[in-house]
């Protein structure tokens, strides 16, 4: 989950929250394994790249080294010439083993763009894999010759993915609720929600977890910010319903889900739309989840197929499915 570094653990409806709407962190049924033939994560060691901050930027030397390595690997694999979903699955697999860390976006001070490729939660995992693929397609490896310009370009992709309409305008502009994240990108033509095509059910439950738990978010101590979040929640509720595939129906429709589709597991907690996110990945004839699971673990491929995994987790009861467009 996107949890703040400053907050204490709190439990609501059996799900642990540290402070942000998407509650990544429900226990997986088993550790994921990657075939030895798969590409290694290849995250530079501290000896290869330091954690020193690059002056005047939100980057560390290690983040920059990871970007360079990932973009060059993706280019060598021709990921700029395959459907975006296939590119998401392939590049996403290279992050297996990357540390799960909650709250990396909850940095001190005013809202600002955070760049962190060393540590990921379930949403920043998707955002960074997508931003890397967009960078490869738009700028390519040639851009790496000018590090400052390349970093600025990557920041632009990340900002476009993380903030409403790509505009960073304070804390309320961040796409906190994952249904907001999905709908905003669908409105911009970056993806298509395919859940309804698979035989989904309507979920009209209101979205209001943040405004009804303001003590979990330091930013909501500001009445103006709280009111802005409350207005956005009302807009999301009015836009509904969300179309979801219930947990007992996932196995029957999984053949309609493709590698690289974005998967959002719906939450059983009142007022919260999504509990966890990941990338769809076919393995041994079954659909699995490539994801950043919870504290103490790292990015992995779920040991159980997605349909079985959801059944075993009390805080999740279905899925939303989105397909990124090749131009997105």
C-alpha positions in Angstrom: 0.0 0.0 0.0 1.1 3.6 -0.4 1.8 4.1 3.2 3.5 7.0 4.9 6.8 6.7 6.7 5.4 8.7 9.6 2.3 6.7 10.3 1.7 3.8 12.8 0.1 0.6 11.6 -3.6 0.5 11.9 -6.1 -2.2 11.1 -9.5 -1.7 9.5 -11.7 -4.7 8.6 -8.8 -7.1 8.8 -6.6 -5.1 6.4 -3.5 -3.2 7.6 -3.4 0.4 6.5 -0.5 2.8 6.9 -2.1 5.7 5.2 -3.1 5.7 1.5 -6.2 4.5 -0.4 -4.8 1.5 -2.3 -4.0 -1.1 0.4 -1.2 -3.2 -1.1 -0.1 -5.7 1.5 -2.5 -8.5 2.0 -0.5 -11.7 2.5 0.2 -13.8 -0.6 -0.5 -17.5 -0.4 3.1 -18.3 -1.3 6.3 -16.9 -2.7 6.6 -16.5 -6.4 9.4 -18.3 -8.4 10.9 -17.2 -11.6 12.3 -19.6 -14.2 16.2 -19.5 -14.2 15.9 -18.7 -17.9 14.1 -15.4 -17.2 16.0 -12.2 -17.3 17.6 -11.3 -13.9 16.5 -8.3 -11.9 20.0 -6.9 -12.4 19.5 -4.1 -9.9 22.9 -2.4 -9.4 24.6 -3.1 -6.1 25.7 -0.3 -3.8 29.2 -0.9 -5.2 28.0 -0.3 -8.7 25.8 2.7 -8.0 25.5 4.8 -4.9 22.5 6.1 -3.1 23.9 9.6 -3.3 21.4 12.1 -4.5 22.1 13.7 -7.8 22.2 17.5 -7.0 19.1 19.4 -8.0 17.0 16.3 -8.8 14.8 13.8 -7.0 17.1 11.0 -8.3 19.9 8.9 -6.6 22.8 7.6 -8.6 21.4 4.1 -8.1 17.9 5.1 -9.5 19.6 6.5 -12.6 21.7 3.3 -13.0 18.6 1.2 -12.8 16.8 3.2 -15.5 19.8 2.9 -17.8 20.1 -0.8 -17.3 16.3 -1.4 -17.7 16.0 0.7 -20.8 19.0 -0.8 -22.5 17.8 -4.3 -21.7 14.3 -3.6 -23.0 15.7 -2.1 -26.2 17.8 -5.2 -26.7 14.7 -7.3 -26.4 12.8 -5.2 -28.9 10.1 -4.3 -26.4 9.4 -1.1 -28.2 8.1 -3.2 -31.1 5.7 -5.5 -29.3 2.2 -4.8 -27.8 2.4 -2.7 -24.7 0.9 -5.6 -22.6 3.7 -7.9 -23.7 6.3 -5.2 -22.9 4.8 -4.7 -19.4 5.0 -8.4 -18.6 8.5 -8.8 -19.9 10.0 -5.7 -18.3 8.0 -6.3 -15.1 9.6 -9.7 -14.7 13.0 -8.0 -14.5 12.0 -6.4 -11.2 11.4 -9.7 -9.5 13.4 -9.5 -6.2 13.1 -5.7 -5.9 12.3 -4.7 -2.4 8.7 -3.9 -1.4 8.7 -0.7 0.6 5.5 1.1 1.6 5.1 4.9 1.7 7.8 5.9 -0.8 5.5 8.6 -2.2 4.8 10.0 1.3 7.9 12.2 1.4 8.1 15.2 3.8 7.0 18.6 2.7 4.7 19.6 -0.1 3.6 17.2 -2.8 6.4 16.6 -5.3 7.4 13.9 -7.8 9.2 11.0 -6.2 11.5 8.9 -8.3 12.4 5.5 -6.7 13.2 2.5 -8.8 15.0 0.7 -5.9 11.9 0.2 -3.7 8.4 -0.4 -4.9 4.8 -0.9 -3.7 2.1 -2.5 -5.7 1.1 0.7 -7.5 4.5 2.3 -8.0 5.6 -1.0 -9.5 3.0 -0.7 -12.2 3.7 3.0 -12.7 7.5 2.6 -13.1 7.3 -0.4 -15.4 4.8 1.6 -17.6 7.0 4.8 -17.5 10.1 2.8 -18.5 8.2 1.4 -21.5 6.9 4.8 -22.5 10.4 6.2 -22.2 11.8 3.5 -24.4 9.1 4.1 -27.1 9.3 7.9 -26.9 13.0 8.7 -26.3 14.9 5.4 -26.8 18.4 4.5 -25.7 19.8 7.5 -27.6 18.3 9.8 -25.0 20.6 8.2 -22.3 23.5 10.1 -23.8 22.1 13.3 -22.1 21.4 12.2 -18.5 19.8 15.4 -17.4 17.4 15.4 -20.4 16.7 11.7 -20.0 15.8 12.1 -16.3 13.5 15.0 -17.1 11.8 13.0 -19.8 11.3 10.0 -17.4 9.9 12.4 -14.8 7.4 13.6 -17.4 6.2 10.1 -18.1 5.9 9.3 -14.4 4.1 12.5 -13.7 1.6 11.8 -16.5 0.9 8.4 -15.0 0.7 9.3 -11.4 -1.3 12.5 -11.4 -4.8 13.4 -12.7 -4.5 14.5 -16.3 -0.7 14.4 -15.9 -0.7 17.6 -13.8 0.9 17.8 -10.4 -1.1 20.3 -8.5 -0.8 19.4 -4.8 -1.7 16.3 -2.9 -5.3 16.0 -4.2 -4.0 15.8 -7.8 -2.4 12.4 -7.1 -4.6 9.5 -8.3 -5.0 8.0 -4.8 -7.9 5.7 -5.5 -7.0 3.1 -8.1 -10.4 3.3 -9.7 -9.6 7.0 -10.2 -6.3 6.0 -11.7 -8.0 3.6 -14.1 -10.8 5.9 -15.1 -8.5 8.9 -15.6 -6.2 6.9 -17.9 -9.2 5.5 -19.8 -10.5 9.0 -20.3 -7.1 10.0 -21.8 -7.0 6.9 -24.1 -4.1 5.3 -22.3 -6.0 2.1 -21.5 -9.3 0.3 -21.8 -11.2 -1.3 -19.0 -12.1 -4.7 -20.2 -13.7 -6.1 -17.1 -17.3 -5.6 -18.3 -16.5 -7.5 -21.5 -15.6 -10.5 -19.4 -19.0 -10.7 -17.7 -18.5 -8.4 -14.7 -21.0 -7.4 -12.0 -21.8 -3.8 -11.0 -20.3 -2.6 -7.7 -22.1 0.7 -6.6 -20.4 1.0 -3.2 -19.4 4.6 -2.4 -15.7 5.6 -2.3 -14.9 7.5 0.8 -12.2 5.8 2.8 -9.8 8.7 2.9 -12.2 11.3 4.0 -13.7 9.0 6.7 -10.3 8.2 8.0 -8.5 11.6 7.9 -6.3 10.8 10.8 -4.5 8.2 8.6 -3.2 10.9 6.2 -1.1 13.8 7.5 -2.1 15.9 4.5 -5.8 15.7 5.4 -5.1 17.8 8.5 -5.5 20.7 6.1 -9.2 21.4 5.8 -8.9 22.6 2.2 -7.1 19.4 1.2 -9.7 17.2 3.0 -12.5 19.0 1.2 -10.8 18.5 -2.2 -10.5 14.8 -1.5 -14.1 14.6 -0.4 -15.2 16.3 -3.6 -13.2 13.8 -5.7 -14.6 10.9 -3.8 -18.2 12.2 -4.5 -17.3 12.4 -8.2 -15.9 8.8 -8.2 -19.0 7.6 -6.5 -21.3 9.4 -8.9 -19.4 8.0 -11.9 -19.8 4.4 -10.7 -20.6 1.6 -10.6 -17.3 -0.1 -10.9 -17.6 -3.3 -13.0 -15.9 -6.2 -11.2 -15.4 -9.9 -11.7 -16.2 -11.6 -8.4 -13.6 -13.9 -6.9 -15.6 -17.1 -7.7 -15.8 -16.1 -11.4 -12.2 -15.3 -12.1 -11.2 -18.9 -13.2 -14.1 -19.0 -15.7 -13.0 -15.8 -17.5 -9.2 -15.9 -17.1 -8.7 -16.9 -20.8 -9.9 -13.4 -21.7 -7.1 -11.8 -19.7 -3.8 -11.2 -21.5 -0.2 -11.0 -20.4 0.5 -7.4 -19.2 -3.1 -6.5 -18.3 -3.3 -4.4 -15.2 -5.1 -6.3 -12.4 -6.8 -4.5 -9.5 -8.1 -6.7 -6.6 -11.2 -5.2 -5.1 -11.4 -4.5 -1.4 -13.9 -5.7 1.2 -13.2 -2.6 3.4 -16.1 -0.1 3.3 -15.3 2.9 1.2 -12.2 1.4 -0.3 -12.3 0.4 -4.0 -9.0 -1.5 -4.5 -6.9 -3.5 -2.1 -4.0 -4.6 -4.3 -2.7 -4.3 -7.9 -0.4 -6.2 -10.2 0.3 -7.3 -13.7 -1.3 -10.3 -15.3 1.2 -13.1 -16.3 0.5 -16.4 -17.9 2.6 -19.3 -16.6 2.2 -23.0 -17.1 -1.3 -22.5 -18.6 -2.7 -20.5 -15.7 -3.0 -16.8 -15.0 -0.7 -15.5 -12.2 0.0 -12.1 -10.7 3.3 -10.3 -11.1 3.2 -7.9 -8.2 4.9 -6.2 -5.2 3.1 -8.0 -2.4 3.7 -6.8 1.2 6.2 -5.7 3.8 9.1 -8.1 4.2 8.8 -9.4 0.7 9.8 -8.3 -2.8 8.4 -8.2 -6.3 7.4 -11.7 -7.2 5.2 -13.9 -9.4 2.4 -15.4 -7.3 2.9 -19.0 -6.6 -0.9 -19.7 -6.8 -2.9 -18.8 -9.9 -4.7 -15.5 -9.6 -8.2 -17.1 -9.2 -6.9 -19.3 -6.3 -5.0 -16.5 -4.7 -8.0 -14.2 -4.4 -10.0 -16.9 -2.8 -7.4 -17.3 -0.1 -7.3 -13.6 0.9 -10.1 -12.3 3.1 -9.6 -8.6 2.3 -10.1 -9.1 -1.5 -13.2 -10.3 -3.3 -12.8 -9.7 -7.0 -10.8 -8.0 -9.8 -10.9 -5.1 -12.2 -9.0 -5.6 -15.5 -7.5 -2.9 -17.7 -5.5 -3.2 -21.0 -2.9 -0.6 -21.8 -3.1 0.8 -25.3 0.0 0.6 -27.5 0.0 4.4 -27.8 -0.4 4.9 -24.1 
